[in-house]
Amino acid sequence: MVSSFDGIVIGVTGAMGSGKSTVSGFLKEWGSQLVDADLVAHEIIEKPQISSEIERQFGSGLVSVTGKIRRSELGARVFNNHSSLKIYYDIIKDPLTILLNKRLEAAKSFQKIVVFDAPLLFEWGLVEWVDVVVSVCAERELCIRRVMDRSSLSRCEIEDRMSLQLDPVVKRSHADYFIENNDSIEDLRKRTKVVWNSLKTT
């Protein structure tokens, strides 16, 4: 990403239930500008041309009477095998990356420290957009329990989705910073603060 920006862009990534979004929230709380890839993706799939193509590929019943995508139903049809996931990504990847790029550039005009919360940071080659990578990780069983507690997904559905993600060990091996999240929220905040203080001095 070509820019005259002289600050720092922090890429935060991690598996489902790892605490990635919580870490990004801490960094935002402490003064960074946050771009959340998942939230931008939600915007993209609501665009009429995108939602109509999604419904054409994955069947009727995905768009409500108000024109909104039924995300839980979409997830059930998309996140169960590599083939359906590829079709979905083929639909959204180009418009999503274009909008993410714009949002990141806009964020840079507001803050010297920008956080890019992106679960597909490595998978989509977006790592070249950031200056440093922070990988958040937790024990697999703990991740599963967290997702079950906050959603209606079954264990089987969660495990299917996890199987489609890049191995957390690989994400950790390519990260500049690693935050383990197997304990309390207070512990996570402390560990994130250590990383934050280090990044502010770079």
N, C-alpha and C positions, 0 to 999 in steps of 0.2 A: 504494500500500500504506500504509494508515494505521497509524502506530506512534508511540510516545513515544521511540523509539530516537534517541539523540543522537550516534551514531557515524557511520560512512560505509559504504555498500554500493557495492562496485566491480564493475561488470559487465564481464566479460572475454569477448570474442567474436573470431571469426576463421574463416577457411575451413579445410577439411580440410588437414592437413599444415602449417599455418601456424606451429604451436608454441603455440597457445592454452593447451592443457592444461599444457604445461611452464611457461609464465608463471604460470598459476594455482598450480602447485606451488611455485614460488619464493615467491609471496606468502603461501602457507600456511606455508611453512618459516620465513618472517620474522615470523610472529605473527598472521596473519589466520585467520578461521574460513571454511572452504571449503564451498560447496554446489555440487556438480557436477550439472548438469542431465542429462547423458547417463547418469550412474549412477542417478539417480532414475528416469529413463525406463526403465532396465533393470528396476527394481523394479516399475514400473507394468505392464509387459507380461507379467510373471510372475503377476499376479493372475488367478485362474481366469476371472472374468467378462470380463476384457480379452483374455486369450489365446484364449478360445473365440470371441469376436467376431472377432478377427484371423484365426483359422483359417476361420471362416465366410466372411469376405470374400475371403481370399486363397488358400483351398484347403487340402486336407489335407496332412499331413506336416510341418507347422510346429511341432507340439508333440511333444517326445520322450516316451518311455515313462515318464520320471521327472517329466513334467509341465512341463518347461522349454521355453521357446521356442528354436528353433534360429535364433539371430540372423543367422547368415550366410545361411541360406536365406530368412529374412524380408527381409533387405536386398536380396537378388537380385530378389524379387518386388515390393518397395515402391519402391526408389530407382532406377527406370528411366524413369518419366515423371510428369508433373504430376498426372495423373488418379489413379494408384494412390497417390501420395504424399498427395493430399488425402483420400482414403478413410482412409488410415492415421492422419493427423492428426485427422480427425473422430472417430476411435475413442479416441485417447489424450489429446487436448489438454486437455479439461476435467478429468479426474482427475489428469493430470500437473501442470497449473498449480495445482490445489488443494494437492497434496502439496508442490510447490516452495514455495508461499507459506508453508506450515507449517514447512518446513525452514529457510527464511530467517528467519522469526520466531524459531525456536528458536536459530538461530545468533547472532542479535543479543543473546540473553540471556547468551551466553558471551564474546563479543568485541566490541570497539568497531569493529573493522574486519572486514567480511565480504566475501568474494569470491564472486561468483555467476558461475560458468563456464557460459556459455550460448551455444551456436552459433546459436540462433534468437532471440536477444535482440531484434533488430529485427523479424524476420518475424512473431513472435507478439505484438508490442506489449509485451514485458516490460521495455523500456527505462525505463518509468515506475516500475519497482520499484527502480531503482538511482540513486545520486547522481552517479556518474561512469562513463563508458564507456572502456574500454581496448580498442583494436582491434589485433590481432596480424596481421601480413601478411608474406608471402614471395612470391618469384617463382613463378609458376604451375608451371613445370617442376620446380622444387625441391620444391614441395608434392606433386606427383604422385609423384616419386621417394621421398619420405619415406613416403607412404602405402603404396606398393608394397613398400618395405623392411619395414614393420611388419605387413603384412596379406597375405592371399591374393588380394586384389582385383587384377584386371587393369587395365591402363591405360584400356581402354574403360569399364570399370565405374566407375573413379574419375572419369573425365571426365563420365560421365552424372550422377553424384552432384553433382559440382561445378556442372553446368549447372542444377541445381535449387536451388542456394543463391543468396542475395543477392550481387551483385557486390561483391568485396572493396573496390573503390574507393568504393562507396556506404557501406559500413560505416566506412571510414576517414574519409569526409567528415562523418559524424555522430558521430564519437568525440571525446572530450575529450583522450585521449592515444593516440598511435600508436607501436607498437613494431615495427620492421622486423627480420625474422629470416632473413636471407640468409647469415649467417656461422656461426661456431661457437657451441656451447652456452655457452661462456664469455662471448662477446660478448652473447648474449641475456641472460644473467644480469646483466651490467653495465647493459644498457639498461633492464632491468626494475627494477633497483635504483634507477636515477635516477627512474623513475616512482614507485616505492614511497616514496622519500624525500620527493618532492613531495607525495604524497597524505597522508603523516603530518603535514604542516604545515598542511593545509587545515582 
